[in-house]
Amino acid sequence: MEEFDELRAKVNTLQEVRILLSAIIDSSQDAISVVDEKGLGLLINPAYTRLTGLTANDVIGKPPTVDIAEGESMHIQVLKTRQPVKGVFMKVGPKRKEVIVNVAPIIVSGQLRGSVGVLHDISEIHKLSEELERAKRLIRHLEAKYTFSDIIGESDVIKASIEQARRAAVTPATVLLRGESGTGKELFAHAIHRSSDRQKGQFIRVNCGALAEGLLESELFGYVEGAFTGAKRGGKSGLFEEANGGTIFLDEIGEISLNLQAKLLRALQEREIVKVGDNRPFNIDVRVITATNANLEAELRAGKFREDLYYRLNVIPVIIPPLRQRREDIPLLVHHLIGSFNQDYGRCVEKVSDEALQILMGYHWPGNVRELENILGRAIINMRLGETVVELQHLPVLAHPNVNYPELGYDNSVQSGLTTEERGGFDELQRQWERAILLVTLQKNGGNKTKSAQDLKMSLRNFYYKLERHALS
């Protein structure tokens, strides 16, 4: 009887442990699946049913593949190897739910007794990632700042520009950002401010080309009451005054008039401003960053830009390369932009096809990164819901600078803007011309090689030979 009582107590204890263990597993928000040493379903929890749509009757006593819609059973792999697996992507259940699976072996007293798997819903992970990104964007919008980590690129030329900007950031010197439109000059300005000792101060951005001379002067330096008709009572603080202790970014600096250039020179040289309608100077402590896509040296020679101001602005010049000089960065930029457009447009685009990427890599990009963003955004809008790969037919037609191909709507007008080094010799121009014809013909026909060969009046065999020769196959 003592042995019977002892066994009954052990059974009761085991039952209590089992009930407690089941309650713990059932209360978990993670989907859990347990199989025995033969791989047959042993236990699932309610979270598993909510995620996969499968009940205990569908799983218990069944092979571990019963719930898999796409992928291989990690339970079977773990039972064979006795090694855990982590972060395996698969689709489960009749609704083909996307999940990340972690599976570990269950070993008791050295004996393999089964395995336990934990399934994480990827849609929840995506949702959390999107919420985090939205929070970052909100903070970034409130601060109106970017960092050097937001500048996408691994090419030598962009790395050199970033390094030059980093060195400039830690000094109080005036920085002149030079580059074509759309290369990211404002992004560099934000990053320089963020890396400077003024990062906690204001960052004021002014587009000098967007305002008339009189309005720009009053916006920059402010005005006193009665300075002109319509002036606010009590006057108005200027942007230089608002940026005191911080940074002011003057974009399109080459557009300001000679009269305003003289006043800007005083602000840089004497560290003081005079409000419109006043004659009293006001001391300021502002770091100035300017940017232009104009040829300041040509404007200097033409008498449209002051020489003394030029040397005040050009203390630390940072040259930002055009996109055509760093084509190897295009895949990185495309990947980054796709992620942004997925969030903005509610899409799930994964990549750009090799053929479409060839088109993007071969284009001259007169509008630089801004144009790439525009083209890729239009391509994604052209895609149907559910499509995940940007194909040739989704891209808008791009005029290639090296091609004189009027029947397809292409001309070589941009070619005249290239330097001698960028044009290359006759053989290189011929190679570019032939490659570009293949690209634009493929794009016109949505990647259809047979139709493209017919349009070019060449045999399909010869067309494939040309594709292979130019690494387009």
C-alpha positions in Angstrom: 0.0 0.0 0.0 2.9 2.4 0.7 4.3 1.7 -2.8 0.8 2.2 -4.3 0.4 5.5 -2.5 3.9 6.6 -3.6 3.2 5.7 -7.3 -0.2 7.5 -7.1 1.5 10.6 -5.8 4.1 10.5 -8.6 1.3 10.0 -11.2 -0.6 13.0 -9.7 2.6 15.1 -9.8 3.2 14.1 -13.4 -0.4 15.0 -14.3 0.0 18.4 -12.6 3.3 19.0 -14.5 1.6 18.0 -17.7 -1.4 20.3 -17.1 1.0 23.2 -16.2 3.2 22.6 -19.2 0.1 22.5 -21.5 -1.2 25.7 -20.0 2.2 27.4 -20.6 2.3 26.2 -24.2 -1.3 27.2 -24.8 -0.8 30.7 -23.4 2.2 31.4 -25.7 1.6 33.8 -28.5 4.1 31.9 -30.6 2.8 29.0 -32.7 4.3 25.8 -31.3 4.4 22.3 -33.0 5.8 19.2 -31.3 6.4 15.8 -32.9 7.6 12.5 -31.4 10.8 10.6 -32.3 9.0 9.1 -35.4 8.1 12.6 -36.6 4.3 12.2 -35.9 2.5 15.2 -34.6 2.3 15.1 -30.8 1.2 18.6 -29.7 0.1 22.0 -31.0 -1.1 25.1 -29.3 -4.0 27.5 -30.1 -1.5 30.1 -31.6 -0.5 27.4 -34.1 -4.1 26.9 -35.2 -4.7 30.6 -35.5 -1.6 31.0 -37.7 -1.9 27.9 -40.0 -5.7 27.3 -39.8 -5.0 23.6 -38.9 -6.6 22.0 -35.9 -5.3 19.2 -33.6 -7.3 16.6 -35.7 -5.4 17.8 -38.8 -2.0 17.4 -37.2 -1.8 15.0 -34.2 -0.6 11.6 -35.2 0.1 12.8 -38.8 3.5 13.2 -40.6 5.3 16.5 -40.1 4.8 17.5 -43.7 1.0 17.7 -43.3 1.1 21.5 -42.6 3.8 22.5 -45.2 2.6 24.3 -48.3 6.1 25.3 -49.5 9.5 24.1 -48.2 10.9 21.1 -46.4 10.1 19.8 -43.0 12.5 21.0 -40.4 11.2 18.5 -37.9 12.5 15.7 -40.2 15.9 17.4 -40.6 16.3 17.9 -36.8 15.3 14.3 -36.1 18.0 13.1 -38.5 20.8 15.4 -37.5 19.9 16.1 -33.8 21.0 19.7 -34.5 18.7 22.7 -34.1 17.8 24.9 -37.1 17.0 28.6 -37.0 15.4 31.2 -39.3 14.1 28.9 -42.0 11.5 30.5 -44.3 8.5 28.4 -45.4 4.8 28.6 -46.2 2.3 26.6 -44.0 -1.3 25.8 -44.0 -4.0 26.0 -46.7 -3.6 29.8 -46.8 0.1 29.4 -47.5 1.0 31.6 -44.5 4.6 32.9 -44.7 6.5 32.0 -41.5 10.0 31.8 -40.1 10.7 28.5 -38.3 13.0 27.6 -35.5 13.2 23.8 -34.5 15.2 22.1 -31.7 15.5 18.4 -30.8 14.0 17.1 -27.6 16.6 14.9 -25.8 15.8 13.2 -22.5 18.5 11.2 -20.7 20.5 11.1 -23.9 17.6 9.7 -25.9 16.0 11.6 -28.8 12.3 11.9 -27.9 11.1 14.3 -30.7 11.5 17.9 -31.7 9.7 21.2 -31.0 9.2 23.9 -33.6 8.3 27.6 -33.1 6.7 29.4 -36.0 6.8 33.2 -36.3 4.4 35.0 -38.6 6.4 37.1 -41.1 3.5 39.5 -41.7 3.8 40.5 -38.0 7.5 41.0 -38.5 6.8 43.1 -41.6 4.2 45.1 -39.7 6.7 45.9 -36.8 9.4 46.8 -39.3 7.0 49.2 -41.1 6.0 50.8 -37.8 9.7 51.2 -36.9 10.4 52.8 -40.3 7.4 55.1 -40.0 8.7 56.2 -36.5 12.2 56.8 -38.0 10.6 58.9 -40.8 8.6 60.9 -38.3 11.6 61.6 -36.2 13.6 62.4 -39.4 10.8 64.7 -40.6 10.7 66.6 -37.3 14.5 67.0 -37.2 14.8 67.5 -41.0 18.1 65.7 -40.9 19.8 62.7 -42.5 23.1 61.1 -41.7 26.0 59.8 -43.9 24.5 56.3 -43.5 21.5 57.5 -45.5 23.8 58.1 -48.5 23.7 54.9 -50.6 26.7 53.8 -52.5 29.9 51.7 -52.4 31.8 53.1 -55.4 35.1 54.8 -54.9 33.9 58.2 -56.2 31.0 58.4 -53.8 33.1 57.1 -50.9 35.6 59.9 -51.7 32.9 62.5 -51.6 31.5 61.2 -48.3 35.0 61.2 -46.7 35.6 64.8 -47.8 32.2 65.8 -46.4 33.0 64.0 -43.1 36.3 65.9 -42.8 34.4 69.2 -43.5 31.7 68.4 -41.0 34.0 68.6 -38.0 35.2 72.1 -38.9 33.3 75.4 -38.8 34.4 76.2 -42.3 31.9 77.1 -45.1 31.2 74.1 -47.4 30.3 74.4 -51.1 28.5 71.3 -52.5 28.9 71.0 -56.2 27.2 68.5 -58.5 24.5 68.1 -61.1 20.8 68.4 -60.3 19.5 65.2 -58.5 22.8 64.0 -57.2 21.9 64.4 -53.5 23.5 67.7 -52.5 20.8 68.4 -49.9 21.3 64.9 -48.4 25.0 65.8 -48.0 24.1 69.1 -46.3 21.9 67.3 -43.8 24.6 64.8 -43.1 27.3 67.4 -42.6 25.1 69.3 -40.1 24.2 66.1 -38.3 28.0 65.2 -37.9 29.0 68.7 -36.7 29.1 70.1 -33.3 26.0 72.2 -34.2 23.8 69.1 -34.7 21.5 70.2 -31.8 21.0 73.6 -33.4 18.6 74.6 -36.1 19.0 73.4 -39.7 17.5 75.9 -42.1 17.2 75.1 -45.8 16.7 77.9 -48.4 16.2 77.4 -52.1 17.7 80.7 -53.4 16.4 80.0 -57.0 12.8 79.7 -55.9 12.4 83.3 -54.5 12.5 86.7 -56.1 15.4 88.9 -55.1 13.5 91.2 -52.8 11.6 88.4 -51.1 14.8 86.3 -50.7 16.6 89.2 -49.0 13.8 89.8 -46.5 13.6 86.0 -45.9 17.3 85.7 -45.3 18.0 88.8 -43.2 14.6 89.7 -41.9 13.1 93.3 -41.8 12.0 95.9 -39.4 8.5 97.4 -39.1 7.6 99.7 -41.9 10.5 98.5 -44.1 8.2 98.2 -47.1 4.5 98.1 -48.0 2.9 95.0 -46.4 5.6 94.5 -43.8 4.4 92.8 -40.6 3.9 95.0 -37.5 7.0 94.5 -35.3 9.1 93.3 -38.2 10.2 89.8 -38.9 13.3 87.6 -38.0 15.3 86.4 -40.9 16.4 82.8 -41.5 20.0 83.7 -40.6 18.7 84.8 -37.2 16.6 81.7 -36.8 19.6 79.5 -37.7 21.8 81.2 -35.0 23.8 78.5 -33.3 23.0 76.1 -36.1 23.4 75.7 -39.8 21.9 77.4 -42.8 21.9 75.6 -46.2 21.7 77.9 -49.2 20.8 75.8 -52.2 21.2 77.1 -55.8 23.6 79.8 -54.6 24.5 80.6 -58.1 21.1 82.1 -58.7 21.3 85.1 -56.3 21.8 88.6 -57.6 25.0 90.7 -57.3 23.4 93.0 -54.8 22.4 90.1 -52.6 25.8 88.5 -53.0 27.4 91.6 -51.4 25.1 91.3 -48.3 25.8 87.5 -48.1 29.6 88.3 -48.3 29.2 90.6 -45.3 27.4 87.9 -43.4 30.2 85.4 -44.1 33.0 87.8 -43.6 31.9 89.9 -40.6 29.5 87.4 -39.0 26.8 90.0 -38.9 23.6 90.8 -40.8 21.5 94.0 -41.4 17.8 93.7 -41.6 15.9 95.2 -44.5 14.9 98.8 -43.5 17.5 99.0 -40.7 21.1 100.1 -40.4 22.1 98.4 -37.3 24.2 95.2 -37.6 23.1 92.0 -35.8 25.8 89.5 -34.8 25.2 85.9 -35.8 26.8 82.5 -35.2 25.8 80.4 -38.2 27.5 77.7 -40.1 26.9 78.2 -43.9 26.6 75.3 -46.4 25.9 76.2 -50.0 25.2 74.1 -53.1 25.0 74.7 -56.8 24.8 72.9 -60.1 26.0 75.9 -62.0 29.5 76.5 -63.3 30.5 79.3 -60.9 33.9 79.8 -62.6 32.1 80.6 -65.9 29.8 83.0 -64.1 32.8 84.5 -62.4 34.4 85.2 -65.8 31.1 86.6 -67.1 30.8 89.0 -64.2 27.7 87.4 -62.8 29.3 86.2 -59.6 31.5 88.1 -57.2 35.1 86.9 -57.0 35.4 87.7 -53.3 32.2 85.7 -52.5 33.4 82.8 -54.6 36.5 82.4 -52.5 34.5 82.8 -49.3 32.2 80.0 -50.4 34.7 77.7 -51.9 36.7 77.1 -48.7 35.9 73.3 -48.6 34.4 72.2 -52.0 32.8 68.8 -52.0 32.2 67.4 -55.5 29.2 65.0 -55.7 29.6 62.6 -58.7 26.8 62.1 -61.2 25.1 58.7 -61.3 26.7 57.8 -64.7 30.1 57.9 -63.0 29.1 55.4 -60.3 26.9 52.9 -62.2 28.0 50.1 -59.8 25.9 51.8 -57.2 22.7 51.5 -59.2 21.8 48.0 -57.9 22.2 49.2 -54.3 20.1 52.3 -55.0 17.4 50.2 -56.7 17.2 47.9 -53.8 16.9 50.8 -51.3 14.3 52.6 -53.4 12.2 49.4 -53.8 12.0 49.2 -50.1 10.8 52.8 -49.8 8.2 52.4 -52.6 6.9 49.2 -51.0 6.1 51.1 -47.9 4.7 54.2 -49.7 2.6 52.3 -52.3 1.7 49.2 -50.2 3.4 46.8 -52.6 5.6 43.7 -52.1 8.1 44.2 -55.0 11.2 42.0 -54.4 13.7 43.0 -57.1 14.3 44.2 -60.6 14.8 41.5 -63.3 18.3 41.2 -64.9 17.0 42.5 -68.2 15.5 45.6 -66.6 18.6 46.1 -64.6 20.7 46.1 -67.8 18.5 48.9 -69.1 19.0 50.9 -65.9 22.7 50.2 -65.9 23.1 51.3 -69.5 21.2 54.6 -69.2 23.0 57.9 -69.0 20.9 59.3 -66.1 21.0 63.1 -66.9 18.6 63.5 -63.9 20.8 61.3 -61.7 19.4 59.7 -58.5 16.3 61.8 -58.6 15.5 60.5 -62.1 16.2 56.9 -61.0 13.7 57.4 -58.2 11.2 58.8 -60.7 11.7 56.0 -63.2 11.5 53.2 -60.6 8.4 54.7 -59.0 6.6 54.8 -62.3 7.7 51.2 -63.1 6.2 50.0 -59.8 3.0 51.9 -60.4 2.8 50.1 -63.8 3.0 46.7 -62.1 -0.1 44.7 -61.3 -0.9 43.9 -57.7 0.8 40.6 -56.8 3.7 41.1 -59.2 6.9 41.0 -57.4 9.6 41.6 -60.1 10.1 44.7 -62.1 10.3 43.6 -65.7 11.3 45.3 -68.9 7.7 46.1 -69.9 7.1 47.9 -66.6 9.9 50.5 -67.3 9.0 53.7 -69.1 11.0 54.2 -72.3 14.4 55.6 -71.6 16.2 57.7 -74.3 19.7 56.4 -74.5 22.3 59.2 -75.0 24.6 57.0 -77.2 21.9 56.0 -79.7 20.6 57.8 -82.8 17.5 55.6 -83.3 14.7 57.9 -84.5 12.2 55.2 -85.4 12.2 54.1 -81.7 12.1 57.7 -80.4 15.7 57.8 -79.3 18.3 60.5 -80.1 21.9 61.2 -79.1 21.3 64.8 -77.9 22.7 64.1 -74.4 26.0 62.8 -75.9 27.1 66.3 -76.6 27.3 67.0 -72.9 29.8 64.2 -72.3 33.5 64.7 -71.7 36.1 63.3 -74.0 37.0 60.6 -71.5 33.3 59.6 -71.1 32.8 59.4 -74.9 35.8 57.0 -75.3 37.4 56.2 -78.7 35.7 55.0 -81.9 35.7 51.3 -80.9 34.2 52.1 -77.5 31.5 54.4 -79.1 30.7 51.6 -81.6 30.4 49.1 -78.8 28.1 51.4 -76.8 26.0 52.2 -79.8 25.5 48.5 -80.7 24.8 47.6 -77.0 22.3 50.4 -76.7 20.4 49.4 -79.8 20.0 45.9 -78.4 18.8 47.3 -75.1 16.3 49.7 -76.4 14.9 47.2 -78.9 14.5 44.7 -76.1 12.8 47.3 -74.0 10.5 48.3 -76.8 9.4 44.7 -77.2 9.1 43.9 -73.5 12.1 41.5 -73.6 10.8 39.4 -76.5 14.0 38.3 -78.3 12.3 36.9 -81.4 10.3 40.1 -82.0 13.5 42.2 -81.3 15.5 40.2 -83.8 12.8 40.7 -86.4 12.7 44.5 -85.8 16.5 44.6 -86.3 16.2 42.5 -89.4 18.7 39.9 -88.2 18.6 36.2 -87.6 17.6 35.0 -84.2 21.0 33.2 -83.9 22.9 36.3 -84.7 20.8 38.3 -82.3 21.6 35.8 -79.5 25.3 36.0 -80.4 25.1 39.8 -80.0 23.4 39.5 -76.7 26.0 37.2 -75.4 28.8 39.4 -76.7 27.4 42.4 -74.8 26.6 40.3 -71.6 22.9 40.8 -72.2 21.8 37.2 -72.5 
